[in-house]
Amino acid sequence: MQRKISYPILILAIFLFFWVNLPQKMVDGLRFLTLLPFVRPPIEGKSNKITALEIENNRLRAQMYQAYEWLHWNQKICEDREILQGTDVRPFLKKRAEYLRALVEKELLSVPATVIFRDPSLWSSTLWVNVGQETNQALQENVIAKNSPVLADGVLVGVVDCVGKKQSRIRLITDSGLRPAVRVARGASQNRELARLLQAVFRQIEKREDLFSSIVEKECCEKNLADLQQKLETEWEDGYLAKGEIHGSSTSFWRSRSPLLKGIGFNYEYADDEGPSRGLSSSVPIIKEGDLLVTSGLDGVFPVGLSVGTVLQVLPLKRGSFAYDISVRPLVSHLNDLQTVFILPPMEKVSTPSE
């Protein structure tokens, strides 16, 4: 007996076949249109003038901060003149100038954005912000685009995934599909990051008289923090070691208590501008617990030098392996409660200008 074809099942099978084989660009567009009705639009009644003023204010504040950084580095160079005497300092000064120039350009072109929606089922993967194509038109700059890096508190938290008229979707570093290329940074970069955290602690302690039993105890604590910060600022030389990539685990359904990242392929097999290659058994370990991880720029998406996280654990080498796998803690502790982020221009807009 001949079986009858179930046309609904056949139609469904054909639909699924074409859906699986759709180009990635078209899939992203369909996802964008599907979720768009659920995204809360920007607050009505807030004029474009006010929004433009907020953007300009944040850009000016970033400019002031970078001017301070520039003066700080110039002061450190003057303080270390004795160390630099008798050596050709031109390569050092050239490299430092290029670094500062790229840093200033990135920060000055950044655009602040407010988180307006976060799907509970994709909590650790994506979120939506209230800027888009209209913001680019107001700025007359194409800052908000696909693959624009996204920062919070000066630390990498994700990348722009889709851009709409008034909203954009951010893919977070805790998503398994986002794999920034990073490397170990020791010395000045590591110290600056710790000094930044100390400053935040110091500001909070100043306001909390209830934490101390006496004024003397508070002053002692503040002095210890100030001494530690001064010690961190005495070393200016950077050291860059193991390179690899990190990714998240895409933990969905509300908030993950500890959004740790995984790192794979960390080694230093090939020499680069930062130094010669080093073996896994080098006298100076190429990676260790507590190391700062910054973007290396090798992925073509993120510019060099953005802080990402710290090494929480270096896993034992597998038999025959030539690279370490690691566990990473993101530097932004409030990934589950992000309110405001800053969007940088895509990498081609922020790379160091060629000579």
C-alpha positions in Angstrom: 0.0 0.0 0.0 1.5 3.3 -1.1 1.9 5.9 1.8 0.5 9.4 1.3 3.0 12.2 1.5 2.3 14.5 4.4 2.6 18.0 2.7 2.9 20.0 6.0 5.9 17.9 7.0 7.4 18.2 3.5 7.0 22.0 3.5 8.5 22.2 7.0 11.5 20.1 5.8 12.0 22.3 2.8 11.8 25.4 5.0 14.4 24.1 7.4 16.7 23.1 4.6 16.7 26.6 3.1 17.0 28.2 6.6 20.1 26.2 7.5 21.7 27.2 4.2 21.0 30.9 4.3 24.0 33.2 4.2 25.1 34.4 7.7 24.5 38.0 6.7 20.8 37.3 5.9 20.4 35.3 9.1 21.7 38.2 11.2 19.3 40.5 9.4 16.3 38.2 10.1 17.3 37.9 13.8 17.5 41.6 14.0 14.0 42.1 12.5 12.6 39.3 14.7 13.8 40.9 18.0 13.3 44.5 17.0 9.6 44.7 18.2 10.7 43.6 21.7 13.5 46.2 22.0 12.5 49.2 24.1 13.1 52.4 22.1 14.9 55.4 23.5 12.9 57.5 25.9 10.6 59.8 24.0 10.8 63.5 24.6 14.6 63.5 24.8 15.6 65.8 22.1 18.5 65.2 19.7 20.2 68.3 21.1 20.4 66.8 24.6 21.7 63.5 23.2 24.3 65.4 21.2 25.4 67.4 24.2 25.7 64.1 26.3 27.9 62.6 23.6 30.0 65.7 23.3 30.4 65.9 27.1 31.6 62.3 27.3 34.1 63.0 24.5 35.5 66.0 26.2 35.9 64.1 29.5 37.7 61.3 27.6 39.9 64.0 26.0 40.8 65.4 29.5 41.6 61.9 30.7 43.9 61.2 27.8 45.6 64.6 28.2 46.4 63.5 31.8 47.7 60.2 30.5 50.0 62.0 28.0 51.4 64.3 30.7 51.9 61.3 33.0 54.0 59.4 30.4 56.0 62.5 29.6 56.8 62.9 33.3 57.8 59.2 33.6 60.2 59.6 30.6 61.8 62.6 32.3 62.1 60.7 35.6 63.9 57.8 33.8 66.4 59.9 31.9 69.2 58.3 33.8 68.1 54.8 32.7 67.8 56.0 29.1 71.2 57.7 29.0 73.7 56.0 26.7 71.1 54.2 24.6 69.2 55.1 21.5 65.8 56.3 22.9 64.3 57.1 19.5 62.6 53.7 19.0 61.1 53.8 22.5 59.8 57.4 22.0 58.4 56.6 18.6 56.6 53.5 19.8 55.2 55.4 22.8 54.1 58.3 20.7 52.3 55.9 18.3 50.6 54.1 21.2 49.4 57.4 22.7 48.2 58.8 19.4 46.1 55.7 18.7 44.8 55.7 22.2 43.7 59.3 22.0 42.0 58.7 18.7 40.1 55.7 19.9 38.8 57.4 23.1 37.9 60.7 21.5 35.7 59.0 18.9 34.0 56.7 21.4 30.2 57.0 21.7 28.3 56.4 25.0 25.3 54.1 24.9 22.7 52.9 27.4 21.6 49.3 27.6 17.9 49.1 26.8 17.1 45.4 26.5 18.6 42.1 27.5 16.9 38.8 26.6 17.0 36.4 29.6 17.5 33.4 27.3 20.6 35.1 25.8 21.7 36.9 28.9 25.4 36.1 28.6 25.5 36.4 24.8 23.9 39.7 23.7 22.3 43.0 24.7 20.8 46.0 23.0 21.8 49.7 23.3 20.0 52.9 22.3 22.4 54.1 19.5 22.4 53.3 15.8 22.6 54.8 12.3 20.9 58.0 13.4 23.7 58.5 16.0 26.3 58.2 13.2 24.5 60.8 11.1 24.4 63.2 14.1 28.1 62.7 14.7 29.0 62.7 10.9 31.2 59.7 11.8 30.7 56.0 11.1 31.5 55.0 14.7 28.7 52.5 15.3 29.2 49.7 12.8 29.5 46.0 12.7 32.7 44.9 14.6 33.0 48.2 16.5 34.6 47.3 19.9 32.6 48.0 23.0 34.1 49.0 26.4 32.8 49.5 29.9 35.1 51.2 32.5 37.8 51.2 29.9 37.7 47.4 29.5 36.6 45.3 26.6 33.1 43.8 27.0 32.0 43.0 23.5 31.6 44.0 19.9 28.7 45.5 17.8 26.9 42.7 16.0 24.0 44.4 14.2 23.2 48.1 13.7 19.7 49.4 13.3 18.2 52.9 12.9 18.0 53.7 16.6 19.2 50.5 18.3 22.2 48.2 18.0 23.0 44.7 19.3 26.2 44.0 21.2 27.7 40.5 21.3 29.4 40.0 24.7 32.8 38.5 25.4 31.0 35.8 27.4 29.4 34.5 24.1 31.1 31.4 22.8 31.1 32.8 19.2 33.2 35.8 20.0 37.0 34.9 20.2 39.3 37.9 20.8 43.0 37.4 20.1 44.9 38.3 23.3 48.3 38.1 24.8 49.9 38.4 28.3 51.0 41.9 29.4 53.3 42.4 32.3 55.0 45.4 33.8 53.5 48.9 33.0 50.2 47.6 31.5 49.6 45.3 34.4 50.5 47.9 36.9 48.3 50.6 35.3 45.3 48.3 35.5 45.9 47.5 39.1 46.4 51.2 39.8 43.0 52.0 38.2 41.3 49.5 40.5 43.1 51.0 43.5 41.9 54.5 42.6 38.3 53.2 42.6 38.8 51.6 46.0 40.4 54.7 47.4 37.4 56.9 46.2 35.0 54.5 48.0 37.0 54.4 51.2 37.1 58.2 51.4 33.3 58.2 51.7 33.0 55.3 54.2 33.8 56.5 57.7 31.8 53.5 59.1 34.5 51.0 57.9 37.0 52.2 60.5 37.1 52.4 64.2 39.2 55.6 64.3 40.6 58.3 62.1 44.1 56.9 62.6 43.0 53.5 61.2 41.5 55.2 58.1 44.6 57.3 57.5 46.8 54.2 57.8 44.7 52.4 55.3 44.8 55.3 52.9 48.6 55.7 53.3 49.1 52.0 52.5 47.0 52.3 49.3 48.9 55.4 48.3 52.3 53.7 48.9 51.2 50.7 46.8 49.9 53.0 44.0 53.2 54.9 44.0 55.1 51.6 43.8 53.1 50.5 40.8 53.9 53.8 39.0 57.7 53.3 39.3 58.0 50.7 36.6 57.2 51.9 33.0 58.5 49.1 30.8 56.0 46.8 29.2 56.6 43.1 28.7 54.4 41.0 26.3 54.5 37.2 26.3 52.2 34.3 25.4 49.5 34.8 22.7 46.3 32.9 22.2 42.5 33.5 22.1 39.7 33.5 24.6 35.9 32.8 24.4 32.9 32.5 26.6 30.5 29.7 27.4 27.3 31.4 26.4 25.6 30.6 29.7 21.9 31.5 29.1 18.8 31.8 31.3 19.3 34.8 33.5 22.6 35.6 35.1 25.6 33.5 35.6 27.2 34.0 39.0 30.8 33.9 37.7 31.0 34.6 33.9 34.5 33.0 33.4 36.2 32.8 30.0 38.2 30.0 28.5 41.6 30.5 26.8 43.2 28.2 24.2 46.4 28.0 22.3 48.7 30.2 24.5 52.3 30.0 23.4 55.1 32.3 22.2 56.5 30.2 19.4 57.1 33.0 16.9 59.2 36.2 17.4 57.4 39.6 17.0 58.0 43.3 17.6 57.8 42.7 21.4 60.7 40.1 21.5 62.1 36.8 20.5 60.2 33.5 20.7 60.2 31.6 24.0 59.6 27.9 24.7 57.1 26.6 27.2 60.0 25.8 29.6 61.5 29.2 29.4 63.2 30.6 32.6 60.6 33.4 32.5 57.2 31.7 32.4 55.3 32.9 29.3 52.0 32.8 31.2 51.0 32.5 34.9 48.2 33.2 37.3 47.5 36.8 37.8 48.7 37.9 34.3 46.8 40.7 32.6 45.4 39.8 29.1 45.1 42.5 26.5 44.0 42.4 22.9 46.8 41.6 20.4 45.1 42.8 17.2 45.7 39.5 15.4 42.0 38.9 15.0 41.5 41.9 12.8 38.6 43.1 14.9 40.0 44.5 18.1 42.8 47.1 18.2 46.0 46.4 20.2 46.1 47.0 23.9 42.5 46.8 25.2 42.4 45.2 28.6 40.2 42.1 28.8 40.8 39.9 31.8 43.3 38.3 34.2 44.5 34.7 34.2 42.7 32.8 36.9 44.2 29.3 36.2 46.8 27.8 33.9 45.7 24.3 33.1 48.3 21.5 33.0 49.8 20.8 29.6 48.2 17.9 27.7 50.5 15.2 26.5 52.1 16.3 23.2 50.6 19.8 23.4 52.5 22.9 22.5 50.2 25.5 24.0 48.5 26.2 27.3 44.7 26.3 28.0 43.7 28.7 30.7 40.7 30.0 32.7 40.2 33.8 32.6 38.3 36.2 34.8 36.9 39.3 33.0 38.1 42.6 34.4 34.6 44.0 34.3 33.0 42.5 37.4 29.5 43.8 36.6 28.9 42.1 33.2 25.5 41.0 34.5 24.5 44.5 35.3 25.8 46.7 32.6 24.0 50.0 32.3 26.3 52.1 30.1 29.0 51.2 27.5 31.2 53.0 25.1 31.5 52.1 21.5 34.7 52.6 19.6 35.0 52.9 15.8 35.8 49.7 13.9 39.4 48.7 13.7 40.2 50.2 10.3 39.2 53.6 11.8 41.5 53.4 14.9 44.6 51.7 13.7 47.9 53.6 14.1 48.3 56.0 11.1 50.9 54.9 8.7 53.9 57.0 8.1 
